[in-house]
Structures are given as C-alpha cells and as structure tokens.
C-alpha cells in the first residue's frame, strides 16, 4: 500500500472537486440558454467561483492540519460547497435576468402611460372642437332663422 502525501492529496482533492464542479456546470448548462446576456454577469459569477474555491481550499488545509483529510465523511462538504456555488451562480444570473425583465416592463408601462395621456389629450381636443362646432351650427341656424323671419 502506497502512502499519499498530504500535499499531493490536497492537489488531488482540488482537481477532483474542480472536475465535479465542471460536470455539475455542464449538467446545468442547459439553464444558461435562459440567460442571453450572461456575459454581463461573468464578473459576479467568477467571484462566486473564486470564493467557493478559496473556502474549499481553506477547509481542506484545515482538515490536513487536523489529520482528518483521509476521512471520507469530511469530503462531503466540498461537494455541497461546489453545488451551493452553482446554485448561487445561477441565482445571480436569474436575478439579473429578472432585473432586466423588470426594466423592460417599467419602460413599457411608461410608454403606455405616455400613449394614454396623448390619447386623452387628443380626445379632449376633439370634444372641444365638437362643442365649438355645435355652438357654431346653432349660431348659424339662429342666424338663418332670423334671415327667414
């Protein structure tokens, strides 16, 4: 039985969990199609990935210092950390998509309000013109009756 050094095991763990992360990411890649403007959110998503990697690295370093890194149960939190990181990244993307959708809806509501106000003013102008025309017709009728009389 060969003995693995802690440093090599730590590197193997980072590589292993990176592979798990990539597999989970590719599994979730279909969800990315729902986010057409993903390039705008790359910085935040990248920061979540970096923070997740740092947390895993610090946790692994602590496990090595406590000589617990050989216990399989101690490795489970790394998998959950990677999965949580993915959920956070997709959550950030979903939040950005919803914000963009809200901005588009707000713009649409503003344009509808402007159109409503314009229509309202147009109807008021038409009503005024009709009222003026009605009075003018009455005046002409009265003037015509006066001429007949």
C-alpha positions in Angstrom: 0.0 0.0 0.0 1.5 3.3 -1.0 1.2 6.3 1.2 0.0 9.5 -0.3 1.4 12.8 1.0 -0.9 15.4 2.3 0.2 17.9 -0.2 -0.5 15.6 -3.1 -3.8 14.6 -1.6 -4.8 18.2 -1.4 -3.9 18.8 -5.0 -5.8 15.7 -6.0 -8.8 17.0 -4.0 -8.7 20.4 -5.7 -8.5 18.7 -9.1 -11.2 16.2 -8.2 -13.6 18.8 -7.0 -12.8 21.0 -10.0 -13.9 18.1 -12.2 -17.1 17.7 -10.1 -17.7 21.4 -10.4 -17.2 21.2 -14.2 -19.5 18.2 -14.5 -22.2 19.9 -12.5 -21.8 23.1 -14.5 -22.1 21.2 -17.8 -25.2 19.4 -16.4 -26.7 22.8 -15.7 -25.5 24.3 -19.0 -29.0 23.9 -20.5 -30.2 26.5 -17.9 -27.7 29.0 -19.3 -29.8 29.3 -22.5 -32.3 31.1 -20.4 -29.7 33.9 -19.8 -28.9 35.5 -23.1 -26.9 38.3 -21.5 -24.6 36.1 -19.5 -21.5 38.0 -20.5 -22.6 41.0 -18.4 -22.7 38.8 -15.3 -19.4 37.0 -15.6 -17.6 39.0 -13.1 -20.0 38.3 -10.3 -20.3 34.6 -11.2 -16.5 34.4 -11.4 -16.2 35.9 -7.9 -18.6 33.3 -6.5 -16.5 30.5 -8.1 -13.3 32.0 -6.7 -14.7 32.4 -3.2 -16.1 28.8 -3.3 -12.6 27.6 -4.4 -11.0 29.5 -1.5 -13.4 28.1 1.0 -12.8 24.6 -0.2 -9.0 25.2 -0.1 -9.1 26.6 3.4 -11.3 23.8 4.6 -9.0 21.2 3.0 -6.0 22.9 4.6 -7.7 22.8 8.0 -8.6 19.1 7.5 -4.9 18.4 6.6 -3.7 20.2 9.7 -6.1 18.2 11.9 -5.1 15.0 10.1 -8.8 14.4 9.1 -8.4 14.6 5.4 -8.4 10.8 5.0 -11.9 10.5 6.4 -14.3 10.2 3.6 -17.1 11.9 5.5 -15.0 15.1 5.6 -15.0 15.3 1.8 -18.8 15.6 1.5 -18.9 19.3 2.5 -16.7 20.0 -0.6 -19.3 18.5 -2.9 -22.0 20.6 -1.2 -19.8 23.7 -1.4 -19.5 23.2 -5.2 -23.2 22.5 -5.6 -24.0 25.6 -3.5 -21.7 27.6 -5.6 -23.5 26.6 -8.7 -26.9 27.4 -7.2 -25.6 30.8 -6.2 -24.2 31.5 -9.7 -27.5 30.5 -11.3 -29.3 32.5 -8.7 -27.2 35.6 -9.6 -27.9 35.0 -13.3 -31.7 34.6 -12.7 -31.7 37.8 -10.6 -30.0 39.7 -13.3 -32.5 38.3 -15.9 -35.4 39.3 -13.7 -34.0 42.8 -13.2 -33.6 43.2 -17.0 -37.2 42.0 -17.4 -38.5 44.4 -14.8 -36.7 47.3 -16.5 -38.2 46.4 -19.8 -41.7 46.2 -18.2 -41.2 49.5 -16.5 -40.2 51.1 -19.8 -43.3 49.5 -21.5 -45.5 50.9 -18.7 -44.0 54.4 -19.1 -44.6 54.3 -22.9 -48.2 53.1 -22.4 -48.8 55.9 -19.9 -47.4 58.4 -22.4 -49.6 57.0 -25.1 -52.7 57.1 -22.8 -52.0 60.7 -21.9 -51.6 61.6 -25.6 -54.9 59.8 -26.5 -56.6 61.5 -23.6 -55.5 64.9 -24.8 -56.5 64.1 -28.3 -60.0 63.1 -27.2 -60.3 66.3 -25.1 -59.3 68.4 -28.1 -61.8 66.6 -30.4 -64.5 67.1 -27.7 -63.7 70.8 -27.5 -63.8 71.1 -31.3 -67.1 69.2 -31.5 -68.5 71.5 -28.7 -67.4 74.6 -30.6 -68.7 73.3 -33.9 -72.1 72.5 -32.2 -72.3 76.1 -30.9 -71.3 77.5 -34.3 -74.0 75.4 -36.0 -76.6 76.6 -33.5 -75.5 80.2 -34.2 -75.8 79.7 -37.9 -79.2 78.1 -37.5 -80.4 81.1 -35.4 -78.9 83.5 -37.9 -80.7 81.6 -40.7 -84.0 81.7 -38.9 -83.5 85.5 -38.3 -82.9 86.0 -42.0 -86.1 84.0 -42.8 -88.1 85.9 -40.4 
